[in-house]
Amino acid sequence: MKNNKKKVLLVLAVAIFVLAMSTTGLAASLKRNFAVTYRNIRVVYNGSQANLANEPFIVDEQGRTYLALNDMALLFDKNISWNDATSTISIEDKPGQGNAVEMYNMQLEITRLQNENKKLKEQAEEKDKVVDLDDLEDDLNDAYEKEFKSDGLYLEITLKGDEDDVSVAIEALDKDDDRVDNVFSYVSESELEDLLEDIYDDITKEYKDAEVDGYVRDSSGKIEFDFDKKGNVDLDY
């Protein structure tokens, strides 16, 4: 088509609408006239310009660009057919091609599952992340060393072992950092048990399957302890 012809607005019947007549079962065709513009519109597919049999045009009233369906079918390598009796356009994949819509939806689902799996993995890694034993020791001392300060008793907690077996050593000290004569002069047995069970809970939050035991030491010796599977402490002195 010559350039000067492309610059002229053409009147083209571009739309045929099929209306269902519910009372008669008949169909009627309507024709509308549109002003369209040709302006050397190019189609580039995957970086390469497509050679089209029909030049695309713009429908001025709509501001939309139209491309012949035959060209689209050739461009995307699809089979296309027209049924005049039913006014139906059929577009089908060629043998061996996947359904584009199904493939697109499948890719969306794959992406969703990948993102969900990544999130679950990150959550699992965060959950399984184990606090270093030295850091846990510092945390326990910050939390409990002055638990009985008002009674004049200070505790110094030391942890040894690994994530499977943690040994807890607790020094019972006075305000001058000397061992007290008898820890039970400062706290009752039940108070000490409650403290040890709190320490056990803190350790097993980080080391879920660890076996925990240890001792509390004053000037008179050691009060040894261990725990049952429910975290109940047993004192031995």
Order of alpha helices (4+ residues) and beta strands (2+ residues): alpha-beta-beta-beta-beta-beta-beta-beta-beta-alpha-beta-beta-alpha-alpha-beta-beta-alpha-beta-beta-beta
